[in-house]
């Protein structure tokens, strides 16, 4: 009828335009544009009796929206009556009436009209029959959703005088008359030779509430059941209701305790079902681990405390002994690091020993921010400080990274132990690191040598004190020293002995009295004063090397000339 009306309106509009008229008005929003039959059409009823189901119409505007407060007039044609004769539409645009048939079998018509739509009535047709259906066994007054009725309905075929009709093969169909939902099992059953129709596995599915059933058959007046109170079915599924994907500080409880909901096959919440919650990863614990679902089907754990290690945690909920769809459900949460621990945070230096420099050689200082459970803490500012002289500190360029670390560097020109400490987010941690600074590369300009005069036959000891570019004594560098002797007692490749504290000694033994020139080089560069002069004196008189010469044969009272030549051991 809606399509016919639109075409009619278009035709009227075209006619008005063709006639030059300007008075055509189409229905606006909120004004009746359609009257439609929505329930009760095509029923079979017993003559002289009310129909089993009401007749209902709906009033809509031209946008398809329902309109309330519209008066609908009902007219019973071909006999019988309607009650009420006028009805006002509700908020959903619906209005209804109860139809009672006349005394004769046949077709009865009922017409609904709205004053705003005089040309578009809603027409219902009903077949009045002398025979009717009778419920000799009502369905159970209560039922569980999806479960066959404990007491199944039984229908008897009756004639106009209410006598049983023994007719086999009459098919009776059942449907839900009020309350919504769906039916399960066999909804069409044929009569037996005695005219009895027995349903065997009928069930009702849907939300909790009352339902009435309508039974119908061709040429028989329909009949409706007494109300059936439908309750929730058995537990069929479990799902997360609340508390998923949270985060909390390690070893603390999440803000919203996780909750699971248990439903039947139709999605109705099921009460009284014990749900068990258990931690499956991340450590931690729960209180109230087994909880019974409430009227809303929800079971909520008492609390969920995360483990002490930062990162993912998971919790499961399931119903023991039942295989429910979606079971087990898993809740996840992320544990975040706790407050900074001044005791657990660390500082380390690598390498622990460096040569003196202004930055060419440095120790990397690594600071790690941790909480009381050794979890790394990112995003904190770190400031370094160090004891000792000549420090060159490079502060961390960035806050602590995801592993909780920040790095800087220490170089120094002063020797000895440099103790490095750190503050994290303005708080001094307890740990420290020690960097030992040793002398740098030997520098000839900051090194000294002492070369004494020598004595033939005795070792001449040359002392060299190595210094680095900053004047620090340099240990462990004998290979940097080269000493060579020229002159009276030439010598090369002399071994170097390290005494300690940056002092070294080189020994050579001259054998000839005279002048020696001693060259001292450090890393191939001459130290100040090189070459050094060493005057070598003869050694002590050696009788074995000395001689005496007598000029004549000695006699009494004769003067003898003796020439003695004294020489040392080297001649």
Phi, psi and omega per residue, in radians:
X1 nan -0.548 3.126
X2 -1.067 -0.717 -3.130
X3 -1.165 -0.726 3.135
X4 -1.068 -0.725 -3.109
X5 -1.124 -0.731 -3.139
X6 -1.094 -0.767 3.125
X7 -1.089 -0.688 3.136
X8 -1.118 -0.745 3.124
X9 -1.099 -0.708 3.101
X10 -1.112 -0.693 3.134
X11 -1.133 -0.753 3.115
X12 -1.093 -0.727 3.138
X13 -1.084 -0.761 3.141
X14 -1.101 -0.738 3.133
X15 -1.098 -0.724 -3.125
X16 -1.116 -0.710 3.129
X17 -1.161 -0.689 -3.139
X18 -1.110 -0.555 -3.130
X19 -1.546 0.011 3.139
X20 1.324 0.306 -3.108
X21 -1.386 2.610 3.124
X22 -2.072 0.222 -2.973
X23 -1.838 0.177 -3.112
X24 -1.241 2.256 -3.140
X25 -2.226 2.151 3.074
X26 -1.582 2.653 3.109
X27 -1.050 2.435 3.115
X28 -1.693 3.075 3.074
X29 -1.041 2.315 -3.136
X30 1.526 -0.013 3.075
X31 -1.874 2.457 -3.112
X32 -0.981 2.297 3.067
X33 -2.304 -0.280 -3.106
X34 -2.591 2.387 3.039
X35 -2.159 2.043 -3.022
X36 -2.241 2.469 3.016
X37 -1.353 2.222 -3.074
X38 -2.083 -0.244 -3.135
X39 -2.779 2.510 2.995
X40 1.677 -0.079 -3.120
X41 -1.343 2.554 3.050
X42 1.348 0.400 -3.137
X43 -1.393 2.793 2.900
X44 -1.802 2.384 3.138
X45 -2.437 2.754 3.104
X46 -1.387 2.316 -3.134
X47 -1.019 2.439 3.129
X48 1.341 0.106 -3.087
X49 -2.249 2.742 3.072
X50 -1.150 2.607 3.045
X51 -1.181 2.715 -3.125
X52 -1.199 -0.493 -3.092
X53 -2.190 2.597 3.125
X54 -1.257 2.811 3.004
X55 -1.731 2.281 -3.048
X56 -2.321 2.375 3.020
X57 -2.073 2.935 3.105
X58 -2.408 2.359 3.135
X59 -1.851 2.233 -3.129
X60 -2.187 2.705 2.989
X61 -1.531 -3.067 -3.014
X62 -1.291 -0.119 3.070
X63 -1.733 0.098 3.125
X64 1.451 0.200 3.138
X65 -1.594 2.436 3.139
X66 -1.201 2.618 -3.140
X67 -2.162 2.170 3.067
X68 -1.625 2.831 3.052
X69 1.385 0.296 3.128
X70 -1.734 2.284 -3.127
X71 -1.419 2.262 3.124
X72 -1.984 2.277 3.100
X73 -1.777 2.369 -3.105
X74 -1.988 2.390 3.133
X75 -2.262 2.189 3.086
X76 -1.603 2.068 3.127
X77 -1.850 2.720 3.138
X78 1.104 0.538 3.055
X79 1.711 2.977 -3.123
X80 1.422 -2.840 -3.063
X81 -2.687 2.942 3.029
X82 -2.207 2.637 3.116
X83 -2.597 1.934 0.126
X84 -1.515 2.913 3.121
X85 -1.434 -0.394 3.039
X86 -2.346 2.531 3.130
X87 -2.539 2.625 -3.127
X88 -1.849 2.345 -3.112
X89 -1.140 2.547 3.099
X90 -1.503 -2.978 -3.088
X91 -1.083 -0.422 3.112
X92 -1.585 0.156 3.110
X93 1.360 0.272 -3.044
X94 -1.820 2.541 3.029
X95 -2.569 2.547 -3.065
X96 -2.458 3.006 3.086
X97 -2.639 2.836 3.082
X98 -1.812 2.194 -3.096
X99 -1.755 2.254 3.003
X100 -1.958 2.255 -3.077
X101 -1.397 2.835 3.075
X102 -1.383 -3.050 -3.024
X103 -1.420 -0.204 -3.041
X104 -1.848 2.457 3.019
X105 -1.098 2.656 3.118
X106 2.472 -2.877 -3.082
X107 -1.690 2.273 3.125
X108 -2.004 2.489 -3.124
X109 -2.066 2.442 3.058
X110 -2.234 2.289 -3.064
X111 -2.055 2.303 3.052
X112 -1.961 2.332 3.136
X113 -2.339 2.717 3.057
X114 -2.179 2.338 -3.062
X115 -0.989 -0.613 -3.102
X116 -1.286 -0.264 -3.136
X117 -2.242 1.129 -3.027
X118 -1.135 -0.410 -3.079
X119 -1.645 0.030 -3.040
X120 -2.299 1.265 3.093
X121 -1.324 2.834 2.972
X122 -1.791 2.228 -3.035
X123 -2.006 2.258 3.091
X124 -1.949 2.465 3.033
X125 -2.091 2.466 -3.120
X126 -2.386 2.478 3.094
X127 -1.751 2.070 3.075
X128 -1.540 2.182 -3.094
X129 -2.179 2.708 3.125
X130 -1.393 -0.490 -3.120
X131 -1.586 2.782 3.141
X132 -2.642 2.924 3.088
X133 -1.741 2.499 3.127
X134 -2.294 2.297 3.100
X135 -1.444 1.820 3.102
X136 -1.491 -0.368 3.026
X137 -2.317 1.974 3.106
X138 -1.255 2.588 3.042
X139 -1.134 2.840 3.139
X140 -0.909 2.438 3.134
X141 -1.199 -0.294 3.096
X142 -2.425 2.695 -3.091
X143 -2.672 2.825 3.061
X144 -1.828 2.317 -3.105
X145 -0.951 2.185 3.084
X146 1.457 -0.075 -3.121
X147 -1.844 2.317 3.135
X148 -0.905 2.439 3.131
X149 -0.984 2.380 3.126
X150 -1.110 -0.669 3.056
X151 -2.010 2.012 -3.078
X152 -1.503 2.509 -3.117
X153 -1.249 2.580 3.077
X154 -2.252 2.293 -3.098
X155 -1.934 2.446 3.029
X156 -2.018 2.358 3.036
X157 -1.370 2.291 -3.131
X158 -2.188 2.641 3.018
X159 -1.562 -3.017 -3.072
X160 -1.117 -0.411 3.127
X161 -1.662 0.234 3.111
X162 1.211 0.403 3.059
X163 -1.583 2.512 3.128
X164 -1.060 2.451 3.098
X165 -1.875 2.045 3.133
X166 -1.522 1.513 -3.117
X167 -2.357 2.212 -3.121
X168 -1.627 2.566 3.007
X169 1.569 0.070 3.055
X170 -1.342 2.117 -3.081
X171 -1.544 2.145 3.091
X172 -1.874 2.268 -3.134
X173 -1.976 2.442 3.135
X174 -2.003 2.511 3.035
X175 -2.524 2.878 3.108
X176 -1.379 2.166 3.136
X177 -1.519 -0.747 -3.141
X178 -2.446 2.633 3.026
X179 1.826 -0.296 3.114
X180 1.281 -3.116 -3.104
X181 1.765 -2.747 -3.120
X182 -2.543 2.817 3.123
X183 -1.850 2.554 3.040
X184 -2.064 2.867 -3.109
X185 1.492 -2.861 -3.125
X186 -1.433 2.066 -3.121
X187 -1.764 -0.026 3.055
X188 -2.296 2.129 -3.088
X189 -2.328 2.411 3.127
X190 -1.569 2.597 3.134
X191 -1.238 2.649 3.077
X192 -1.546 -3.116 -3.103
X193 -1.022 -0.397 3.135
X194 -1.566 0.038 -3.131
X195 1.415 0.285 3.097
X196 -1.657 2.429 3.094
X197 -2.102 1.935 -3.068
X198 -1.949 2.056 3.034
X199 -1.456 2.537 -3.001
X200 -2.106 -0.518 -3.030
X201 -2.359 0.502 -3.088
X202 -1.211 2.351 3.086
X203 -2.407 2.759 3.137
X204 -2.093 2.325 3.120
X205 -2.141 2.483 3.114
X206 2.620 -3.003 -3.136
X207 -1.194 2.721 3.091
X208 -1.016 2.477 3.134
X209 2.621 3.077 -3.100
X210 -1.465 2.515 3.056
X211 -2.283 2.562 2.906
X212 -2.078 2.532 -3.102
X213 -1.893 2.471 3.127
X214 -1.989 2.170 -3.131
X215 -1.889 2.326 -3.069
X216 -2.479 2.646 3.063
X217 -2.642 2.617 3.114
X218 -1.050 2.339 3.094
X219 1.237 0.201 3.083
X220 -2.211 2.456 3.055
X221 -1.200 2.413 -3.103
X222 -1.249 2.874 3.050
X223 -2.482 2.606 -3.112
X224 -2.020 2.659 -3.116
X225 -1.502 2.923 2.937
X226 -1.229 2.827 -3.129
X227 -1.058 2.488 3.052
X228 -2.039 2.092 3.123
X229 -1.458 1.977 -3.106
X230 -1.680 2.225 3.075
X231 -1.876 3.076 -3.102
X232 -1.183 2.699 3.129
X233 -1.544 -2.956 3.132
X234 -1.248 2.710 3.111
X235 -1.022 2.270 -3.092
X236 -2.242 -0.398 -3.093
X237 -2.605 2.791 3.065
X238 -2.398 2.479 -3.104
X239 -2.612 2.879 3.089
X240 -1.245 2.306 3.080
X241 -1.840 -0.577 -3.119
X242 -2.919 2.783 2.984
X243 1.588 0.366 -3.135
X244 -1.602 2.596 3.024
X245 0.943 0.958 3.064
X246 -1.726 3.011 2.997
X247 -2.435 2.595 3.129
X248 -2.753 2.811 3.088
X249 -1.128 2.506 3.133
X250 -0.924 2.526 3.106
X251 1.101 0.378 3.014
X252 -2.197 2.851 -3.106
X253 -1.468 2.534 3.035
X254 -1.146 2.684 -3.040
X255 -1.203 -0.586 -3.122
X256 -2.018 1.960 3.119
X257 -1.042 2.283 3.138
X258 -1.034 2.567 -3.138
X259 -2.403 2.515 3.089
X260 -2.124 2.603 3.130
X261 -2.056 2.367 3.118
X262 -1.892 2.292 -3.106
X263 -2.268 2.809 3.018
X264 -1.527 -3.017 -3.075
X265 -1.091 -0.442 -3.115
X266 -1.656 0.145 3.123
X267 1.469 0.151 3.115
X268 -1.375 2.388 3.097
X269 -1.133 2.462 -3.112
X270 -1.978 2.151 3.142
X271 -1.589 2.805 3.016
X272 1.370 0.326 -3.133
X273 -1.796 2.146 3.121
X274 -1.318 2.206 3.131
X275 -1.994 2.296 -3.127
X276 -1.842 2.224 3.090
X277 -1.842 2.347 3.131
X278 -2.541 2.494 3.109
X279 -1.331 2.307 -3.141
X280 -2.040 -0.273 3.062
X281 -2.776 2.716 3.085
X282 1.578 -0.107 -3.079
X283 1.373 -2.720 3.139
X284 1.473 -2.942 -3.045
X285 -2.792 2.919 3.072
X286 -2.234 2.690 2.914
X287 -1.993 2.627 -3.090
X288 1.075 0.912 -3.027
X289 -1.228 -0.416 3.082
X290 -2.074 2.053 -3.033
X291 -2.278 2.461 3.115
X292 -1.613 2.371 -3.137
X293 -1.108 2.526 3.110
X294 -1.575 -2.966 3.134
X295 -1.006 -0.462 3.110
X296 -1.532 0.118 3.122
X297 1.333 0.138 -3.027
X298 -1.783 2.352 2.993
X299 -2.062 2.260 -3.068
X300 -2.132 2.206 3.124
X301 -1.130 2.626 -3.131
X302 -1.054 -0.906 3.073
X303 -2.847 2.737 3.082
X304 -2.257 1.935 3.102
X305 -1.716 2.205 -3.099
X306 -1.288 2.834 3.128
X307 -1.253 3.078 -3.053
X308 -1.523 -0.101 3.127
X309 -1.762 2.222 -3.141
X310 -1.105 2.476 -3.141
X311 2.314 -2.855 -3.039
X312 -1.258 2.506 3.023
X313 -2.272 2.659 3.093
X314 -2.509 2.594 -3.086
X315 -2.351 2.412 3.128
X316 -1.981 2.590 3.027
X317 -2.244 2.342 3.125
X318 -2.711 2.835 3.089
X319 -1.808 2.019 -3.090
X320 -1.144 2.348 3.053
X321 1.483 -0.099 3.118
X322 -2.110 2.390 3.073
X323 -1.658 1.564 -3.096
X324 -1.663 2.542 3.052
X325 -1.080 2.335 -3.138
X326 1.511 -0.037 -3.094
X327 -1.545 2.468 -0.136
X328 -1.430 2.689 3.026
X329 -1.576 2.513 -3.062
X330 -2.092 2.227 3.066
X331 -1.771 2.460 3.093
X332 -2.083 2.617 3.086
X333 -2.636 2.702 -3.132
X334 -1.982 2.169 3.067
X335 -1.494 2.231 3.121
X336 -1.845 2.695 -3.098
X337 -1.066 2.613 3.136
X338 -1.490 -2.897 3.137
X339 -1.131 2.744 3.130
X340 -1.042 2.322 3.043
X341 -1.813 2.066 3.126
X342 -1.219 -0.412 -3.137
X343 -1.443 -0.640 -3.038
X344 -1.566 -0.320 3.108
X345 -1.231 2.620 -2.994
X346 -2.272 2.845 3.029
X347 -2.451 2.415 -3.105
X348 -2.457 2.609 3.132
X349 -2.112 2.347 3.120
X350 -2.527 2.138 -0.087
X351 -1.321 2.893 -3.119
X352 -1.423 -0.259 3.126
X353 -2.239 2.271 3.135
X354 -2.360 2.761 3.051
X355 -1.438 2.638 3.137
X356 -1.077 2.359 3.079
X357 -2.915 3.014 3.049
X358 -1.694 0.185 3.105
X359 2.536 -0.212 3.134
X360 -1.140 -0.581 3.072
X361 -2.134 2.149 -3.069
X362 -2.457 2.728 3.039
X363 -1.760 2.355 3.102
X364 -1.460 2.191 -3.114
X365 -1.804 2.079 -3.111
X366 -1.965 2.117 3.111
X367 -1.928 2.294 3.135
X368 -2.096 2.101 3.109
X369 -1.522 2.214 -3.117
X370 -2.340 2.715 3.021
X371 -1.596 -2.978 -3.074
X372 -1.161 -0.267 -3.129
X373 -1.892 0.322 3.128
X374 1.190 0.295 3.032
X375 -1.332 2.348 3.110
X376 -1.185 2.558 -3.131
X377 -2.077 1.997 3.125
X378 -1.476 2.894 2.962
X379 1.360 0.338 -3.132
X380 -1.899 2.475 3.128
X381 -1.382 2.452 -3.108
X382 -2.166 2.362 3.083
X383 -2.210 2.278 -3.119
X384 -1.767 2.668 2.979
X385 -2.543 2.766 -3.085
X386 -2.600 2.620 3.031
X387 -1.550 2.990 3.094
X388 1.710 2.953 -3.057
X389 -1.665 2.636 3.014
X390 1.190 0.513 -3.092
X391 -1.268 2.436 2.988
X392 -2.140 1.727 -3.069
X393 -1.742 2.284 3.008
X394 -1.870 2.003 -3.078
X395 -1.300 2.688 3.075
X396 -1.001 2.367 -3.101
X397 -1.391 -0.409 -3.080
X398 -2.294 2.761 3.001
X399 -1.107 3.039 3.137
X400 -1.016 2.433 -3.091
X401 -1.486 -3.062 -3.115
X402 -0.998 -0.422 3.082
X403 -1.517 0.098 3.087
X404 1.442 0.129 -3.027
X405 -1.873 2.631 2.984
X406 -2.442 2.511 -3.052
X407 -2.187 2.545 3.020
X408 -2.393 -2.917 -3.135
X409 -2.461 2.665 3.052
X410 -2.274 2.213 2.903
X411 -2.197 2.781 -3.124
X412 -2.733 2.642 3.052
X413 -1.724 -0.291 3.128
X414 -1.546 2.417 -3.101
X415 -1.366 2.830 3.031
X416 1.846 -2.939 -3.087
X417 -1.461 2.207 3.068
X418 -1.963 2.024 -3.103
X419 -1.593 2.118 -3.090
X420 -1.791 2.299 3.079
X421 -2.209 2.975 -3.055
X422 -2.560 2.619 2.915
X423 -1.994 2.440 3.092
X424 -2.072 2.128 -3.091
X425 0.927 0.653 3.073
X426 1.448 0.049 -3.120
X427 -1.982 2.311 -3.112
X428 -1.370 2.151 3.090
X429 -1.426 2.826 -3.041
X430 -1.380 -0.545 -3.044
X431 -1.269 2.625 3.017
X432 -2.343 2.902 3.057
X433 -2.290 2.537 -3.114
X434 -1.977 2.247 3.059
X435 -2.004 2.153 3.125
X436 -1.664 2.180 -3.117
X437 -1.815 2.163 3.099
X438 -1.898 2.973 3.138
X439 -1.043 2.638 3.139
X440 -1.487 -2.775 3.138
X441 -1.154 2.347 -3.116
X442 -1.027 2.429 3.116
X443 -2.080 2.220 -3.101
X444 -1.054 -0.645 -3.092
X445 -1.164 -0.413 3.132
X446 -1.875 0.271 3.109
X447 -1.922 2.682 3.127
X448 -2.245 2.714 3.087
X449 -2.400 2.508 3.078
X450 -2.135 2.114 -3.104
X451 -2.101 1.963 3.136
X452 -1.459 2.888 2.960
X453 -1.183 2.678 -3.059
X454 -1.937 2.992 3.071
X455 -2.274 2.237 -3.117
X456 -1.005 2.310 3.117
X457 1.595 -0.196 3.107
X458 -1.995 2.580 -3.135
X459 -1.208 2.303 3.010
X460 -1.630 2.146 -3.087
X461 -1.755 2.059 3.109
X462 -1.765 2.225 3.123
X463 -1.877 2.283 3.133
X464 -2.162 2.277 3.083
X465 -1.970 1.999 -3.114
X466 -1.472 2.398 3.051
X467 -2.286 2.572 3.116
X468 -1.531 -2.965 -3.083
X469 -1.121 -0.305 -3.120
X470 -1.850 0.139 -3.142
X471 1.451 0.123 3.116
X472 -1.374 2.439 3.062
X473 -1.082 2.496 -3.077
X474 -2.005 2.096 3.087
X475 -1.768 2.808 3.020
X476 1.251 0.469 -3.099
X477 -2.280 0.820 3.126
X478 -1.099 -0.485 -3.118
X479 -1.199 -0.263 3.136
X480 -1.373 -0.178 -3.028
X481 -1.776 2.300 3.041
X482 -2.289 2.159 -3.128
X483 -2.119 2.264 3.102
X484 -2.325 2.498 -3.111
X485 -2.045 2.299 3.019
X486 -2.217 2.989 -3.121
X487 1.821 -2.336 -3.039
X488 -1.158 -0.576 -3.061
X489 -2.305 1.289 -3.087
X490 -1.103 2.465 3.130
X491 -2.760 2.512 3.066
X492 -2.424 2.925 3.107
X493 1.145 0.578 -3.100
X494 -1.271 2.372 -3.131
X495 -1.243 2.610 -3.126
X496 -1.936 2.269 3.133
X497 -1.911 2.219 3.095
X498 -1.555 2.188 -3.127
X499 -1.609 -0.643 -3.101
X500 2.233 2.697 3.114
X501 1.147 0.429 -3.142
X502 1.505 0.072 -3.132
X503 -1.732 2.356 -3.135
X504 -2.294 2.718 3.128
X505 -2.304 2.480 3.052
X506 -2.223 2.335 -3.083
X507 -2.094 2.449 2.912
X508 -2.561 2.669 -3.090
X509 -1.965 1.910 3.100
X510 -1.278 2.634 3.131
X511 -2.092 -0.222 -3.088
X512 -2.150 2.280 3.067
X513 -1.192 2.473 -3.123
X514 2.680 -2.712 -3.093
X515 -1.925 2.189 3.038
X516 -1.885 2.463 3.014
X517 -1.876 2.069 -3.061
X518 -1.847 2.053 3.105
X519 -1.701 2.213 3.104
X520 -2.095 2.096 3.115
X521 -2.127 2.513 3.062
X522 -2.122 2.073 -3.071
X523 0.883 0.821 3.049
X524 1.219 0.155 3.071
X525 -2.043 2.432 -3.090
X526 -1.270 2.373 3.056
X527 -1.295 2.810 -3.107
X528 -1.026 2.256 3.124
X529 1.679 -0.173 -3.138
X530 -1.388 2.412 0.051
X531 -1.418 2.621 -3.131
X532 -1.719 2.570 -3.133
X533 -1.692 2.322 3.077
X534 -2.209 1.966 3.102
X535 -1.435 2.060 -3.085
X536 -1.689 2.079 3.113
X537 -1.651 2.743 3.075
X538 -1.113 2.809 3.140
X539 -1.515 -3.038 3.128
X540 -1.111 2.687 -3.141
X541 -1.069 2.328 3.136
X542 -1.981 1.930 -3.110
X543 -0.931 -0.604 -3.088
X544 -1.191 -0.482 -3.108
X545 -1.702 -0.143 -3.130
X546 -1.560 2.748 -3.104
X547 -2.334 2.751 3.053
X548 -2.341 2.398 -3.091
X549 -2.191 2.129 -3.131
X550 -1.722 2.293 -3.022
X551 -1.431 -0.482 -3.123
X552 -2.506 3.046 3.136
X553 -1.381 2.196 -3.094
X554 -1.207 2.552 3.031
X555 -2.591 3.013 -3.090
X556 -1.200 2.372 3.122
X557 1.065 0.526 3.110
X558 -2.054 2.326 3.085
X559 -1.360 2.257 -3.109
X560 -2.013 2.304 3.051
X561 -1.597 2.138 3.114
X562 -2.080 2.151 3.098
X563 -1.769 1.963 -3.119
X564 -1.832 2.222 3.076
X565 -1.948 1.949 -3.125
X566 -1.555 2.253 3.104
X567 -2.298 2.671 3.053
X568 -1.462 -3.001 -3.037
X569 -1.233 -0.306 -3.134
X570 -1.606 -0.002 3.120
X571 1.505 nan nan
